Amino acid sequence: MITRIVELQIQAEQIGAAKKLLEDVAPKVRNMPGCRRLEIMFDIHRKGRVTTYSYWESETNLNEYRDSDVFLVFWKAIKPMFSEKARAWSSEHFIVLE
């Protein structure tokens, strides 16, 4: 299993619009082939800091999502709301506790 972690810093005046975009895209991401879970978190101390964790069956599934219209439309809409460059990385699970 692969976990994709993405950190976004949203401009203060764009937080409401970003939350709406995230709310709208979340069910679409969760329904992508190979997506096992999606978590979206807003930092309680850094206003506008969003961290997402998505869990994928394989890197192939993750890459299919990243090449999909779901991602491309969402990313085009949210990227102008950033106040910093997004950070992202993928990790392969070594031990899975369930």
Backbone hydrogen bonds, N-H to C=O, Kabsch-Sander energy under -0.5 kcal/mol:
donor,donor_aa,acceptor,acceptor_aa,energy
2,I,56,W,-2.8
3,T,91,S,-3.0
4,R,2,I,-0.5
4,R,54,S,-3.1
5,I,3,T,-0.6
5,I,89,W,-2.9
6,V,52,T,-2.2
7,E,87,R,-3.2
8,L,50,V,-3.2
10,I,8,L,-0.6
10,I,48,G,-2.9
11,Q,81,M,-3.1
14,Q,11,Q,-2.1
15,I,11,Q,-0.5
15,I,12,A,-1.1
18,A,14,Q,-2.7
19,K,15,I,-2.6
20,K,16,G,-1.9
21,L,17,A,-2.3
22,L,18,A,-2.7
23,E,19,K,-2.6
24,D,20,K,-2.3
25,V,21,L,-2.3
26,A,22,L,-2.0
29,V,25,V,-2.4
30,R,26,A,-2.7
31,N,27,P,-1.2
32,M,29,V,-1.9
35,C,32,M,-2.0
36,R,34,G,-0.6
36,R,55,Y,-3.2
37,R,55,Y,-1.1
39,E,53,Y,-2.8
41,M,51,T,-2.7
43,D,41,M,-0.5
43,D,49,R,-2.7
47,K,45,H,-0.8
49,R,46,R,-2.2
50,V,8,L,-2.9
50,V,48,G,-0.6
51,T,41,M,-2.6
52,T,6,V,-2.7
53,Y,39,E,-2.4
54,S,4,R,-2.3
55,Y,37,R,-2.7
56,W,2,I,-3.3
57,E,34,G,-2.3
62,L,58,S,-1.9
63,N,59,E,-2.9
64,E,60,T,-2.3
65,Y,61,N,-2.1
66,R,62,L,-2.5
67,D,63,N,-1.3
68,S,65,Y,-1.7
71,F,65,Y,-0.6
72,L,68,S,-2.5
73,V,69,D,-2.7
74,F,70,V,-1.6
75,W,71,F,-3.4
76,K,72,L,-1.9
77,A,73,V,-1.6
78,I,74,F,-2.4
79,K,75,W,-2.3
81,M,78,I,-2.1
82,F,79,K,-1.7
83,S,9,Q,-3.0
84,E,9,Q,-0.9
87,R,7,E,-2.2
89,W,5,I,-2.1
91,S,3,T,-2.6
93,H,1,M,-2.7
97,L,95,I,-0.6
98,E,96,V,-0.6
